[in-house]
Amino acid sequence: MGTPDLQLTIRYRDQTHTLAFAAATTGRTIGRADLQRWFRLPADALIHISKAHFTVTFSDGRYWIDEHSSFGTLVRAHDGPILPPYRKRRRARVALGRRTELLLSNTNRADNSADHVYVFVDNPAASDTLAVFVDPLWDQLLRRLESGRAAHLLGLPGSGKWHLARQLMADDSHDRERVLGLSTLPVSIDCRAISAGDQPLWLAFARRLLVAMSEAADRAGYATAGRELAALPAAFDHHPPTHPDQTMSAFQRAFDTLVNDALQSPLLVLTNFDSVYSDLDPAMLYCLARFRSEWHDISERIYLVIATWRPLSRLRDDAGRDPDADPAGREADADFVREFSHAFADATIALNYRGQFRALWESLTGGRPRDVRAEERLLRLTGANPGLLRDVLRRAQLRGWLDDPARLVERLAAEQWADAPLPTCDKIWRALRPEERDCLVALAEGRRIDINREQELARLGLLDADGHIFSEVFAATIGRFRAEEERHERGLRIDATNRRVLVDGRPVALRDGRELDILLALYARRGQVVRYRELVEVIYGEPGIPYDDAMFFSDKEALQRAIARLCERIDPQRAYLTNKHGVGYILSAAVALSLIHISEPTRPY
């Protein structure tokens, strides 16, 4: 008989048991009952090892262990003279290397001493020596980047986008290095922190990308490359480009410095991209798409990841066109947006991070055993949203409920979640647009909504497969959020008497009186599209004097910059003030005004 393809040597105390597997293995599950039978143990032995602990399978040309344990499995790979530390895995896949060791944790009930089971895996046909630990979403992200060099992370606030982005940015991300290469330099940009000031948003965005690359090179110890990169934003400030396409030469120098001088592959991670996408110049979006193909020698080394909570198709509306704009320019803008969307058409990863529950439970309870009913109840309450799970578990921890898992289900069922909304519920509600909030209020009250609206909410992850609100906790909080809005304690409110704006009841300082004039002009036609020209004439025109058409394009740019600055402070999620690209702006009908009467704008529409 020849050498087996895979051999497991299982050791418990002074006993061993050997299993051999051929390449035809379709799936063999090993658990507590198997160990009790092999080692002739009583039925109450090894109680800290799961009934179905792990499964051995052969697929895709290699052996895998699928870990199912409620208690977790400690794993390490033997690849050198010094053994690495164990890594604890729960509900993960392990692609087996040549020599791998598993530790199934167990405690002797007599004296609480360690009474572990060890599994030594010999896999002589393996092409590598390291075990590969696979989180399905993490593995999917790496495969997207490996094949297409681009990925779009899509999910609700709290869904785990930041968890994946943080893994990409980690200095010790061995999985990233294994798939993308050892010379990958992660560059992270939080788009919410981009402040345009008086300059166009695309210019502030481009400058921030260059600054982030310089900072990443400095952190990684590439001082010379960092100095060369730091000179590029300074050149921007000295001679600002006048069009997004002119930024490509600066980006070429930056990427060339990283790829050829520092020998690093740039990995750009753009988080909270929703906050800039709708207002970003279409030509700037086109530049981002061109990163992956523009330069023959360096583009193939550039990776791009963006994270949004809305699908790209919902972030920009090109259904209308500005009749005063150049027709060729309008078509070019539409082409640029389509080109960017095409770059991510097959790269979207919709997040459903249900598997994070085990890690959250372990971190907050110190590894206490879980009750199956409590786990199911928690997942129904939170819709498996990791952010909501963390909030619920922390509240339970603060109240001491986790010390008595047997009563956890009862206490969770009796909790009044609307009395003190969870932070993640608040984040999700703030990110919603008013019409989406209206639909969720109707569903929470048991009323039906339009089927098209229902499908849109389902695509956003707000409804489950049965058409119900995805989380019982979030559904219970919706009524409180709406009541606060009706009392003007939440949302956007214009106080025309004192010429100020309030967000969630707190006044926000305005830059100048023109910003309030813009809001009042939009409020006069709230819920409707106000075209650029109409708004420009009201804000920049003189009463009784015909508007000078020669000033339109410069005034339009000034208007767009003013609204961008205003939204940074009062509406970063664009829940109330949205840009219908190529047409104008819409102020939601949900915006409140402190006066019953509002004076008409200086020029009728």
N, C-alpha and C positions, 0 to 999 in steps of 0.2 A: 504493500500500500504506500502511495507516495506521500510527500509532505503536504499537510492540509494547507489550504489557502489562508485560514485564520485559526488561531488557537487561543482559547481562554483558559487560564489557570486560576482557579478560584481558591483562595486560602482563608480558612476560618480557624483561628487558634493554631493547633498543630496538624490540622487536616487539610488536604487539597483535593480538588476535583477538576478534571480537565474536560473541556468541550472542544471539538473540532468542527469547523464550518467549511463547506465547499462553496464555490462561486455561485452555485445555484440557490443559495440561501434567499428565501423570499421574506423572511421575518420571523425571528425567534425571540419571544419575550421571556425575560428572566426576572423572578421576584422572590418574595419571602417564602412561598410554599416550595419552590424549587430548592432553595437553600436548606430549608428544614428537611426535605426528603434526602438530599445528597449527604448531609452531615448527620442524619438520624437525630434530629432535634425535636423537642416537644412543640406542640402547636402554639404555645405562648412565647416561643423564643424569637429573637430578632424582630421585636415589635417596632423598632424604629427604622425598619426597612420596608418599603412599599410592597404591596401585593404584586404589582406590575411595575418593576423598578426601571428596566430599560429593555430596548429591543435591538437586536443585531440584524442588519439588513445589508444586502449587496445591491447597489444601484449606481448608475452613471460611472461604471468602471472602478468603483472603490467601495470599501466597507464603511458603514455608518453605525453609530449607536444613537438611537433616539431616546432621550432621557425623559421619563414620565413621572418620576418620583415626587411625592408630596414633601419629601425631606431634602431632596437635592443629592447630587453626586459630586464628590471631589475628584478632580481629574488632573493628571500631569503627564507630560510626554518626556520620555528618556532620550535626550539628544546630545548628551555631553557627559563629561566626567562628574560634573556637579549637578545634582538633581534640582530642577526648578521647584518653586512652591506649588502647592495644589491650588487649583482654581475651582470654585464651587459653581456648578451649573444646575439650573432648574428649567425643565421644559425646553431643552435646547437640543441641537444636533451636534454630534461630534464626528468629524471625518477622521478615521483612525490612521495614525502614522505607523511606522514600523514597530515601535515599542511604546505602548501606552499603559498607564496604571490608573485604575479606578479605585476609589475608597468609598464604600457604602457605610455611612456613619451609623453606629449602634452603641447603646449604653447597657452595661450589665445592671439589671435592676436591683441586684443584691447590695451592691456598694457604689453604684453610679460611676463605675470606672469604664473606660473605653473598651468596647468589645466589637471592634470593626470587622467588616468583611473586605478583603482585598481581591481585586480582579486584575490579573496581569494579562495584557493582550499582546500576542505576537502576530505581526502582519508582515511577513517577509516580502510580499510582492508590492508593498507600498512604495511609491516613488519619492516620498519625503519622510522625514523623521518626526515632524511636529504634528500633533493633533490639531485639527482646525475646529474651532467652536463657532457654531452658526446660529445667529439670531436671524430668523427668516427675513425680516424687513431690512436688517443691516446687510445681510447677504445680497438681497435684491438690489439695494442701493449700490453696493460695490460692483455688482454685475452690470448695472446700467452704466456706471462710469467706465467700466472696462470696455464695454462694447460700443458705447456712443459718446463717451466723454461729457455727458450732460445728464442731469437728473432734476426733477421737479417734485419736491415734497409737498403733499397736499393733505391738510387735515385741520380740524377745529383747533382753537386755542386749547392747550393742554393735551393734545393728541400724541405728543412725543416727537415733534419735529426738532425741537431743541435738543432732545436726547440724542438723536441721530447726528445732528450737526456737531454736538460736543464730542461724540465718538470720532467723527472725521477730523476734528481739530486736535485730538489728544496726541501728545508727543510719543506715547508708547502704543499707538494703534498698530499692532503687529498685523492684524488682518488687512488694514488699508495698505500697509507696506507690501504685504505678500501679493495683493491683487494689482495695485497701481504702481508699485515700485518703491524702493527704499528712498528715492530722492524726491519725494513729494513734499512741497511746502504749502501747508494750509494757510489761506488768507481769508479771514472772516470779516464781514461787513454787516452791521445791524442797520438796516435801511431807515429805521425809525429815528436814528440819531443824525441823519443827514439834514443839515440846516442850510437852506438856500440863501437866506438873507436877501440882498438886493440883486444877486446874480441868478441866471436861469437855473432851474433845477438840474438840467442835464449836465451843466458845468460843475455844480456842487457834487453831483453823483460821480462824475469822472474823476474829479480831484480826490474824492474820498477813496476811490479804488486805488489810486496811485499811492496815497498816504498809507493805506492798509498794507500794500505790498512792501513798502519801505519798512514799516513797523514789524512785519512778519520776518523779513530778512534780518533785521537787528536782533529779534528775539532768538532766531535760530543760529546766531553767531556769525552771520555773513556781513561783517562790518563794511567791507569795501563795496559790496553790492548795495548795502543799505544806504551808504552815502550817495552813490550814483542815483538810486531811486529817489532819495529825498530831494535831489535837485530838480526833479520833474515837476512836483507841485509848485515849487518856487518859480519855475519858468511859467507855469499856468498863471500865477498871480501877476507876473511881470508883463506877459503878453497873452492875455486870455484869448482862447480860440473863439471865433464868432459862429461856428457851426459844429455840431457833434462830429461830423466826418473828419474835422481837423484834429480831433483827439487821437485818431488812430496812429499817427506817427509817434505820439508820446507813449501809447500803450505798446507799440512795437518795440520801442527802446526798453521799456520796463520788462516785458516778457523776454526779450533777448538777453537782458542782464541776468535774469533769474535762470534761464535755460542754459545759456552758453557760458556765462561767467561763474554763477553760483552752482551750476549743474543741478538745478532743482526744477521740478515740474509744478507750475502754479495750480493750486486747487482753490478756486474762488467759491466761497460759501456765502450767499446773499440771503440773510434771514429777514423776516418781516417785509418781504418784497411788495406786499399789497400796498404799503404806505407810500410808495413812489410810482408804482407801475402806471396807474391811470393818468398821472400828470407828467410822466417822463416823455420827452420828445421822441416821436416815432423813430427818428434817425438815430437816437441813442440806443433804442432797443435793437435796431438793425446792427449797430456797432457791436453790441453784446453777442448777437448771433454770429457775426463774422469772426469773432475770436477763434472759433473752432475750425475756420477754413481759410482765413485771410493770408497767413504767412506759411508758405510751404514747409519751411524748416522748423518752425516752432509751434504752429497751431496744434499739431498732433500731440503736443505735450501739455496742453491746457485743458483743465477740467473745470466745469461750471455747475454749481448746485444752487438752485433757488428754492425758497420755502414760502408758500402762501397758504392761507386758509380758504381762499376761494379759487375755483378753476380759472385759468387765464381768460377763458371766454367770457367770464362774468366781470372782469376787472376793467374792461374798456369796451365802450359801445360805439361802433362806427356806422350805426344805421343811418345817421343823418350826415349832412355835409354843410359846411359854411359856404353860403352862396357868394360871399365876398372874397373867398380865397381863390387862388389860382387853380384851375381844374387839374393841370398836370401835377401841381404840388399835392393836391388832395389825393390823387391816385397813388403818387409816390409814397405818401404817408401810410395809406392803407397797405401797400405792398410791404413796407418796412415792418408793420405790425404783424402781417401774415408770416413774414420770414422768421420773425422771432418766435411766434407761436409754433411754426413748423419745426423749429429746432428742438422744441420740447414736446412735440405731438406724441411721440412714443416713449417719452422719458418720465411720465407722471407716475408717482408711487402714492397711492391713497393709503394713509396710515390708519391702522386699527391695532393699537398696541396692547391687545388683551394679555399678551404674555408678560407684560411688566408687572402684573398684579403680584406674582410670587415674590419678585424682588422687593416691591414696596412693603409687602407683609413682613418679609424677613427683616428689612431694615428698621421697621417700627416696632416689631414685637420681639426681636432677638431670636427669631427662629422658632417661636411657639408653634405647636401643631395647629392646623387649621381645621375648622369644622366645614364639611362640604356645604351644608345649608347656608352657613354664614358667607362662604365664598360666592355662592350663587346669588344670595341676596345683595351683596356688595356690587356684583357685576350688573345686576338689574338696576340698582340705585344709580349707578354712575355711567352706565352704557359702556363700561370698560375703558372710559377716558382716563388716562393715567393722572392727569391733573386733578380731576374730580376724585379719583380713588385716593390720591395723596391727601386731599382736603378732608375727606370723610374719615380716613384712618387716623389722621392727626387729631380730629375732633374726638374720635373714640378713644384715642390714647390719652388725651388730656382729661377725659372724664373717667378714666380707669376701666373702660369697658373691655379692653383687650386682655385684662388680667383674668377675665371670666368668659372664655370663648363660648361656653355653653349657653349663656344668656345674651350673647351678642346680637343674634337675629331678633330677639324680642325687643331689645333696646333700640336697634336700628329702625324697626317698624313703628315704634312709638315716638321717634324723634320728629319734631316739627321743623322741617328744613327751611321753611319760608321765614321763620323768626329771625334767623341770622344767616343771610345768604353766604354761600361759600365763595372764596376769591375767584375760582375758575368759572363758576356760574356768572359772576359779574363780568369777567373778561369776555365770555361768549356773548353775553347780552350787549355789551358795548360794541362788539364787532358787527352786530346785526344792523341791517338797514331797516328803516321804519316799516316798510311794507312786509318785511320778513317777520318783524316783531308782531305786527297785526295778525299775521297768519298763525303764529305760534300761540298767541293769546286765544284765538278762535279754537284751535285744537285743544288747548288746555281746558277750555270751557265746554268741550264736547261738541262743538259745531263743525260742520264740514267746510272745506275750502276748495277752491278751484283745483282741478286735477293737475293743471300745468304748474301752479304754485307748489302743490304737493311734491311733484317730481323735482322741482328746483331745490326744495328743502332737503329732499332725500339725497340729491347729488352733493349737497353741502355737508352731509353727515348728520343733519339735525333730526332726521326721522329714521326709524329702523325699517326692516323689511315689511313689517305689518302696517306701516303708516303711522305708528305712534311716536311721540317725542322720545328721542334716543335715551334719555336719562330721567328716572323718576325724580331725582333730586332737582334737576334743572326744571322739569315740568312743574314741580311744587313751588318753585321760586318765581315763575313767570308772573303770577298775579301780583306779587309784591312789587316787582319791577314796574309793572304797568301803573299800579296805584301811585308809586313815587313819581312817575312821569306826569301823571295827571295833576299831582300837587306841585309840579315843577321842581321837585327835589332832585330829579334825575333828568339828564338830557341837556339840550341846548336851549337857552332862553335869551331873548334880546330885551334889555331894559332901555327903552328909548328915552325915558324921562331923564335918567342919570347918564345916558350915553355910555353904556357898558354892556358886556356880554357875560352871562353866567353859565358855567358848565357844572352840572350836578350840584347846583346851589352855591357854587363858589365863583366869585368874580374873577375874570381873566383880563389882564391889562392889555389894551389895544395899542398898536404902534402909533396910530394917528387917527384923526377923525374920518379919514377916507375909508378905513376898514369898516367902520360902522355904517357909513353911507352905502358901501357895497352890500352889506347884509340887509339893510332896509330896502334897497332897490330889489334885491332878490326876494325878500319877504313879500313885497307887494304882489308878486306872481309866484308864490310858493307852490310847489308841486308841479310847476310848468318849466319848460326849457326857456331860459332867457338867453337870446343869442348874443354873441360877443359884441357885435356892432351896437345893439340896443343898450347893452350895459356900459360900453365905452362912452357912448354919447351922454348917458346919464351922469357918469362919474367924472368924466374929463371935459365935457362940454360946458358952455356958458349959457345961462338962461337967456332966451331971446336972440341968440346969435347962432347962425347956422354952423354946424360942426365942420371943421376943416378936415376933409378926407385925406389930405396928405399926411396927417398925424395918426391915422388909424392904426397902422401896423406897430408903430412905436408905443402908442397908448395901449394897444392890445397886449403887448409883451409886459408892460408895466402892470396892467390889470392881472395877468396871469401870475406874475411874481408876488403881487400883493395878496392874492387869494391863496397861493401856496404858503406864504408866511402865516397867514391867518389860520389855515387848516393845521399847521404844525402845532398851534397852541390850543385851538378849540375843537378840532375834529380830525385827529390824526388817522382814524379808521375810515374816514370818508363815509360815515353813516348818515350824515345830514346834508353835506354839501358835496355834490358829485359833479364831475366834468363829463359832459356828453361830448366826446372828443370830435373836434371839427365843427361843432355847432355852438355850444355855450355851456351854461351852468344851470343846475337845478338845486334849489333849496327845498328840503323836505317839508311837507305840510305838517309834520309833527313838531316843528320848531315853534315855541311859544313866544308871545309878545306880552310885555307887562302892561301895555296900554290897549284900551278897546279901540281907540281911533289911531290910525297911522296916516301921517301926511303923505300925499302922493309924491312920487319922485319929481325932480325938477323938470323932466321932459316926459310927456306921455309916450307910451309904447305903441 
